[in-house]
């Protein structure tokens, strides 16, 4: 599954990605706090085992989403 396919199933990821792009200007320390405090918990809710959508309850989907958010966060 691709990032685009994942976002088409779970559109809230697009808003999360936009926030990560905005937060990419912050310091490394701030990014670490944001990753552990906001991004990672949000991803757990939207994709992976905790997702309400069975198509997204997959560790590979979580990995793809995590890498994309990290790329946008420049983390």
Secondary structure, DSSP 8 states (H G I E B T S, - for coil): --HHHHHHH-THHHHHHHHHHHHTTS-HHHHHHHIIIIIHHHHHHHSSTT-SSGGG-SHHHHHHHHHHHHHHHT-
